[in-house]
Amino acid sequence: MALGALNNSRADVTVAVTGIAGPGGGSDEKPVGLVYMGVASKDGVQTHKLLLGEDKSREEIRQATVDRALNELLMVIG
């Protein structure tokens, strides 16, 4: 998703996330709080698997995902 966004935009860096924020929808293989993140730039693509915790609320998981995405962007752009 991040690479597709990079290739179809004028952006220098893109981020894509997907996951299970809950409160339902989790399973043993894909628990609530599981998030995958991709960061794409001209230097390549980085992927991250995040386990943000089943004990957090949907809003806490979403906020933690945004915080991590913004941090990753800052690291890429220097």
TIMI-2910 file (N, C-alpha, C, CB; in pm, 1 decimal, decimal comma, always signed):
<rs>
+----------+----------+----------+----------+----------+----------+----------+----------+----------+----------+----------+----------+------+
!      n_x !      n_y !      n_z !     ca_x !     ca_y !     ca_z !      c_x !      c_y !      c_z !     cb_x !     cb_y !     cb_z ! resn !
+----------+----------+----------+----------+----------+----------+----------+----------+----------+----------+----------+----------+------+
!    +82,6 !   -119,6 !     +0,0 !     +0,0 !     +0,0 !     +0,0 !    +86,9 !   +125,8 !     +0,0 !    -93,9 !     -0,1 !   +121,2 !  Met !
!   +191,4 !   +127,4 !    +84,2 !   +276,8 !   +245,4 !    +90,2 !   +350,8 !   +265,6 !    -41,8 !   +376,9 !   +233,2 !   +205,9 !  Ala !
!   +397,7 !   +158,1 !   -101,1 !   +467,3 !   +167,3 !   -229,0 !   +371,8 !   +212,7 !   -339,3 !   +530,5 !    +32,1 !   -265,6 !  Leu !
!   +250,5 !   +161,0 !   -339,3 !   +150,5 !   +204,5 !   -435,9 !   +119,6 !   +352,1 !   -422,1 !    +23,7 !   +124,0 !   -420,0 !  Gly !
!   +109,3 !   +398,3 !   -299,3 !    +84,4 !   +540,4 !   -276,0 !   +202,3 !   +624,6 !   -324,1 !    +57,8 !   +566,5 !   -127,0 !  Ala !
!   +323,5 !   +576,5 !   -300,1 !   +442,2 !   +648,9 !   -344,0 !   +446,3 !   +657,4 !   -496,9 !   +569,7 !   +580,7 !   -290,4 !  Leu !
!   +417,1 !   +546,8 !   -562,5 !   +423,0 !   +541,4 !   -708,5 !   +310,2 !   +619,3 !   -775,7 !   +419,0 !   +397,9 !   -754,2 !  Asn !
!   +202,9 !   +646,1 !   -704,9 !    +87,3 !   +713,4 !   -763,8 !    +65,4 !   +853,1 !   -708,2 !    -36,3 !   +631,1 !   -741,6 !  Asn !
!   +171,1 !   +910,4 !   -653,5 !   +160,2 !  +1045,5 !   -598,3 !   +290,7 !  +1119,2 !   -622,2 !   +126,1 !  +1041,8 !   -446,7 !  Ser !
!   +292,2 !  +1241,5 !   -580,9 !   +415,4 !  +1321,0 !   -589,3 !   +487,2 !  +1325,9 !   -455,1 !   +384,2 !  +1463,3 !   -636,8 !  Arg !
!   +447,2 !  +1241,3 !   -363,7 !   +506,4 !  +1240,1 !   -229,6 !   +647,7 !  +1182,9 !   -232,4 !   +418,9 !  +1159,0 !   -133,2 !  Ala !
!   +727,6 !  +1227,6 !   -139,1 !   +862,4 !  +1172,9 !   -121,7 !   +862,0 !  +1052,3 !    -28,3 !   +956,6 !  +1280,5 !    -67,4 !  Asp !
!   +767,1 !  +1048,6 !    +63,0 !   +754,7 !   +940,5 !   +161,2 !   +607,1 !   +912,2 !   +182,9 !   +825,0 !   +977,2 !   +296,3 !  Val !
!   +571,3 !   +785,7 !   +192,7 !   +432,7 !   +748,7 !   +223,2 !   +430,2 !   +643,5 !   +333,2 !   +360,3 !   +696,2 !    +96,5 !  Thr !
!   +318,1 !   +638,3 !   +403,3 !   +297,6 !   +540,5 !   +509,8 !   +161,8 !   +475,8 !   +488,7 !   +307,2 !   +606,7 !   +651,3 !  Val !
!   +155,6 !   +346,2 !   +510,8 !    +28,6 !   +274,3 !   +506,2 !    +19,9 !   +185,0 !   +629,2 !    +15,1 !   +190,4 !   +374,6 !  Ala !
!    -99,3 !   +175,4 !   +685,1 !   -120,0 !    +89,0 !   +801,8 !   -244,9 !     +5,7 !   +782,4 !   -130,6 !   +172,2 !   +931,3 !  Val !
!   -242,4 !   -110,7 !   +842,0 !   -359,3 !   -196,5 !   +848,1 !   -348,0 !   -277,6 !   +976,2 !   -370,5 !   -289,1 !   +721,4 !  Thr !
!   -460,8 !   -318,0 !  +1028,4 !   -453,8 !   -396,6 !  +1150,3 !   -589,3 !   -415,7 !  +1213,7 !   -361,0 !   -331,9 !  +1248,2 !  Gly !
!   -586,5 !   -462,0 !  +1336,4 !   -707,7 !   -492,1 !  +1411,2 !   -706,3 !   -408,8 !  +1538,0 !   -718,8 !   -644,5 !  +1443,8 !  Ile !
!   -785,7 !   -302,2 !  +1536,3 !   -788,2 !   -210,0 !  +1649,2 !   -889,8 !   -251,0 !  +1755,6 !   -818,8 !    -70,3 !  +1600,7 !  Ala !
!   -977,6 !   -343,9 !  +1721,8 !  -1075,0 !   -391,9 !  +1819,2 !  -1196,7 !   -302,8 !  +1829,4 !  -1011,1 !   -404,0 !  +1953,6 !  Gly !
!  -1282,9 !   -325,4 !  +1922,6 !  -1263,2 !   -420,7 !  +2031,2 !  -1283,4 !   -566,0 !  +1988,4 !  -1356,9 !   -388,4 !  +2143,8 !  Pro !
!  -1352,2 !   -589,5 !  +1878,9 !  -1371,6 !   -726,4 !  +1830,7 !  -1287,8 !   -751,9 !  +1707,9 !  -1518,7 !   -753,1 !  +1800,1 !  Gly !
!  -1304,0 !   -870,8 !  +1652,5 !  -1237,4 !   -905,0 !  +1528,1 !  -1105,2 !   -975,4 !  +1543,2 !  -1216,9 !   -784,6 !  +1450,2 !  Gly !
!  -1055,6 !   -986,9 !  +1664,0 !   -927,6 !  -1053,1 !  +1685,0 !   -940,8 !  -1203,6 !  +1689,6 !   -864,4 !  -1004,2 !  +1811,8 !  Gly !
!   -829,5 !  -1271,7 !  +1670,0 !   -822,1 !  -1417,3 !  +1679,5 !   -686,7 !  -1452,9 !  +1740,0 !   -841,8 !  -1485,6 !  +1538,9 !  Ser !
!   -662,6 !  -1581,6 !  +1760,5 !   -532,8 !  -1623,6 !  +1813,8 !   -419,9 !  -1586,3 !  +1718,3 !   -531,9 !  -1775,0 !  +1839,9 !  Asp !
!   -445,1 !  -1598,1 !  +1588,1 !   -342,6 !  -1567,3 !  +1488,9 !   -329,2 !  -1417,2 !  +1463,6 !   -373,9 !  -1638,3 !  +1359,0 !  Glu !
!   -440,4 !  -1344,8 !  +1475,3 !   -442,0 !  -1200,1 !  +1452,0 !   -514,3 !  -1132,2 !  +1568,4 !   -511,2 !  -1165,3 !  +1315,6 !  Lys !
!   -443,2 !  -1110,6 !  +1678,6 !   -508,0 !  -1054,8 !  +1797,1 !   -537,4 !   -905,3 !  +1781,9 !   -420,6 !  -1077,9 !  +1919,6 !  Pro !
!   -631,6 !   -858,2 !  +1861,2 !   -657,3 !   -715,2 !  +1869,1 !   -526,0 !   -647,4 !  +1908,8 !   -772,7 !   -682,7 !  +1971,7 !  Val !
!   -494,5 !   -539,4 !  +1840,7 !   -370,5 !   -467,6 !  +1866,1 !   -260,6 !   -499,4 !  +1766,2 !   -322,3 !   -498,1 !  +2003,7 !  Gly !
!   -284,6 !   -596,1 !  +1676,3 !   -187,1 !   -628,6 !  +1572,2 !   -198,0 !   -525,8 !  +1460,8 !   -209,4 !   -772,7 !  +1516,9 !  Leu !
!    -87,6 !   -460,4 !  +1429,3 !    -84,8 !   -357,9 !  +1324,7 !    +36,8 !   -381,9 !  +1237,1 !    -82,2 !   -213,8 !  +1385,7 !  Val !
!    +17,5 !   -372,6 !  +1106,2 !   +127,5 !   -375,2 !  +1010,9 !   +141,7 !   -236,0 !   +951,9 !   +104,1 !   -481,9 !   +899,1 !  Tyr !
!   +265,2 !   -190,5 !   +937,5 !   +291,1 !    -58,1 !   +884,4 !   +398,2 !    -68,5 !   +776,2 !   +334,6 !    +39,7 !   +996,9 !  Met !
!   +376,2 !     +2,8 !   +667,5 !   +476,2 !    +12,5 !   +562,4 !   +513,9 !   +157,8 !   +541,9 !   +424,8 !    -49,5 !   +431,3 !  Gly !
!   +643,4 !   +183,5 !   +524,0 !   +694,3 !   +317,7 !   +497,9 !   +775,2 !   +308,2 !   +369,2 !   +781,6 !   +373,1 !   +618,7 !  Val !
!   +735,9 !   +386,8 !   +268,2 !   +804,0 !   +381,7 !   +139,0 !   +865,6 !   +516,8 !   +106,1 !   +706,7 !   +339,2 !    +28,0 !  Ala !
!   +985,6 !   +510,8 !    +49,0 !  +1055,0 !   +630,6 !     +1,3 !  +1141,7 !   +588,5 !   -116,1 !  +1141,2 !   +697,9 !   +115,3 !  Ser !
!  +1214,6 !   +684,1 !   -174,0 !  +1303,3 !   +651,3 !   -285,3 !  +1413,1 !   +554,0 !   -242,6 !  +1365,7 !   +778,6 !   -342,2 !  Lys !
!  +1438,1 !   +544,3 !   -112,5 !  +1540,4 !   +454,2 !    -60,6 !  +1489,7 !   +312,0 !    -37,3 !  +1595,1 !   +509,1 !    +67,5 !  Asp !
!  +1359,5 !   +289,2 !    -56,7 !  +1305,0 !   +155,6 !    -39,0 !  +1183,5 !   +154,2 !    +51,2 !  +1409,8 !    +64,2 !    +16,3 !  Gly !
!  +1147,4 !    +33,6 !    +92,0 !  +1028,7 !    +13,2 !   +174,9 !  +1070,0 !    -55,7 !   +304,5 !   +921,1 !    -70,8 !    +99,3 !  Val !
!  +1018,9 !     -4,0 !   +414,1 !  +1038,4 !    -67,3 !   +544,8 !   +902,8 !   -118,1 !   +591,4 !  +1101,2 !    +32,6 !   +649,7 !  Gln !
!   +900,2 !   -235,2 !   +650,8 !   +776,0 !   -286,4 !   +707,3 !   +795,1 !   -310,1 !   +856,3 !   +731,7 !   -416,8 !   +636,1 !  Thr !
!   +687,3 !   -292,1 !   +929,4 !   +689,8 !   -308,3 !  +1074,2 !   +566,4 !   -385,4 !  +1118,2 !   +697,0 !   -171,2 !  +1145,5 !  His !
!   +587,6 !   -482,3 !  +1204,7 !   +477,1 !   -554,2 !  +1268,9 !   +472,2 !   -506,6 !  +1413,1 !   +495,4 !   -711,9 !  +1260,2 !  Lys !
!   +359,8 !   -448,1 !  +1450,6 !   +343,7 !   -393,2 !  +1584,8 !   +240,9 !   -475,0 !  +1661,1 !   +301,8 !   -244,4 !  +1579,1 !  Leu !
!   +271,2 !   -505,7 !  +1785,1 !   +176,0 !   -569,4 !  +1875,6 !   +148,3 !   -468,7 !  +1985,8 !   +230,8 !   -706,6 !  +1933,7 !  Leu !
!    +38,7 !   -397,8 !  +1973,2 !    +10,7 !   -284,7 !  +2061,7 !    -73,3 !   -320,6 !  +2182,6 !    -57,9 !   -177,4 !  +1985,5 !  Leu !
!   -109,8 !   -446,6 !  +2196,9 !   -174,4 !   -491,5 !  +2318,9 !   -324,4 !   -506,6 !  +2311,9 !   -142,6 !   -399,5 !  +2425,5 !  Gly !
!   -369,7 !   -621,8 !  +2354,7 !   -512,8 !   -651,1 !  +2358,0 !   -582,9 !   -576,6 !  +2470,7 !   -535,6 !   -800,7 !  +2373,0 !  Glu !
!   -506,1 !   -527,7 !  +2567,4 !   -565,1 !   -462,7 !  +2683,3 !   -595,5 !   -314,8 !  +2659,4 !   -473,2 !   -476,9 !  +2801,4 !  Asp !
!   -561,0 !   -263,3 !  +2542,4 !   -585,6 !   -123,5 !  +2512,4 !   -719,7 !   -106,4 !  +2440,7 !   -471,7 !    -66,6 !  +2427,4 !  Lys !
!   -775,2 !    +12,4 !  +2452,1 !   -899,6 !    +43,0 !  +2382,0 !   -870,1 !    +66,0 !  +2233,6 !   -969,3 !   +167,5 !  +2444,2 !  Ser !
!   -975,9 !    +65,1 !  +2154,7 !   -963,3 !    +92,9 !  +2011,7 !   -893,5 !   +227,1 !  +1988,4 !  -1101,9 !    +92,6 !  +1944,4 !  Arg !
!   -935,7 !   +328,0 !  +2061,7 !   -876,6 !   +461,4 !  +2046,1 !   -729,2 !   +461,8 !  +2084,5 !   -952,7 !   +563,7 !  +2130,9 !  Glu !
!   -691,8 !   +390,7 !  +2189,6 !   -551,0 !   +384,8 !  +2229,9 !   -465,5 !   +316,1 !  +2123,9 !   -537,1 !   +311,7 !  +2363,5 !  Glu !
!   -518,2 !   +209,8 !  +2063,4 !   -445,9 !   +139,7 !  +1957,6 !   -431,2 !   +230,0 !  +1835,6 !   -518,3 !     +8,7 !  +1919,3 !  Ile !
!   -537,4 !   +297,9 !  +1799,3 !   -531,2 !   +389,1 !  +1685,0 !   -432,3 !   +502,7 !  +1710,5 !   -670,3 !   +446,2 !  +1654,7 !  Arg !
!   -434,3 !   +559,4 !  +1829,9 !   -342,7 !   +669,5 !  +1862,0 !   -198,2 !   +621,5 !  +1863,5 !   -378,7 !   +731,7 !  +1997,7 !  Gln !
!   -173,4 !   +504,0 !  +1919,3 !    -37,6 !   +449,1 !  +1921,4 !    +12,1 !   +423,1 !  +1779,0 !    -33,3 !   +318,7 !  +2004,3 !  Ala !
!    -77,4 !   +381,6 !  +1690,4 !    -41,1 !   +359,4 !  +1550,7 !     -3,4 !   +490,5 !  +1483,2 !   -156,4 !   +292,4 !  +1475,3 !  Thr !
!    -82,8 !   +593,7 !  +1504,0 !    -53,0 !   +725,5 !  +1446,6 !    +80,3 !   +777,7 !  +1500,6 !   -167,2 !   +826,2 !  +1478,1 !  Val !
!   +101,8 !   +765,0 !  +1630,1 !   +226,9 !   +811,1 !  +1690,4 !   +347,2 !   +741,3 !  +1627,4 !   +225,4 !   +786,9 !  +1842,0 !  Asp !
!   +336,3 !   +611,2 !  +1610,5 !   +446,3 !   +533,6 !  +1551,2 !   +466,8 !   +572,6 !  +1404,7 !   +418,1 !   +381,7 !  +1562,5 !  Arg !
!   +357,4 !   +592,2 !  +1330,4 !   +368,0 !   +630,5 !  +1189,4 !   +436,9 !   +765,5 !  +1175,2 !   +229,1 !   +635,0 !  +1124,1 !  Ala !
!   +399,2 !   +861,1 !  +1256,5 !   +462,5 !   +992,4 !  +1251,5 !   +610,2 !   +984,2 !  +1289,1 !   +390,0 !  +1089,7 !  +1344,5 !  Leu !
!   +642,5 !   +903,0 !  +1386,9 !   +781,7 !   +883,2 !  +1426,4 !   +862,2 !   +822,2 !  +1311,4 !   +790,0 !   +793,1 !  +1551,3 !  Asn !
!   +806,4 !   +724,1 !  +1244,6 !   +874,6 !   +661,8 !  +1131,2 !   +896,9 !   +764,2 !  +1019,6 !   +793,0 !   +541,5 !  +1078,4 !  Glu !
!   +798,4 !   +847,3 !   +992,5 !   +813,9 !   +952,1 !   +892,3 !   +928,3 !  +1047,2 !   +928,7 !   +683,1 !  +1030,2 !   +877,1 !  Leu !
!   +931,2 !  +1088,8 !  +1053,2 !  +1038,8 !  +1177,3 !  +1098,7 !  +1176,2 !  +1113,6 !  +1083,8 !  +1016,5 !  +1216,3 !  +1243,4 !  Leu !
!  +1184,4 !   +985,6 !  +1109,4 !  +1312,8 !   +915,4 !  +1095,3 !  +1356,1 !   +909,0 !   +948,3 !  +1302,6 !   +772,6 !  +1153,8 !  Met !
!  +1261,7 !   +893,1 !   +858,1 !  +1295,4 !   +882,0 !   +716,0 !  +1335,8 !  +1016,9 !   +658,9 !  +1177,3 !   +825,1 !   +637,0 !  Val !
!  +1264,3 !  +1122,9 !   +697,0 !  +1294,2 !  +1252,9 !   +638,0 !  +1408,9 !  +1323,9 !   +708,2 !  +1171,6 !  +1340,0 !   +641,1 !  Ile !
!  +1451,5 !  +1268,2 !   +822,0 !  +1568,1 !  +1320,7 !   +891,3 !  +1540,8 !  +1441,1 !   +968,9 !  +1674,0 !  +1349,2 !   +798,5 !  Gly !
+----------+----------+----------+----------+----------+----------+----------+----------+----------+----------+----------+----------+------+
</rs>
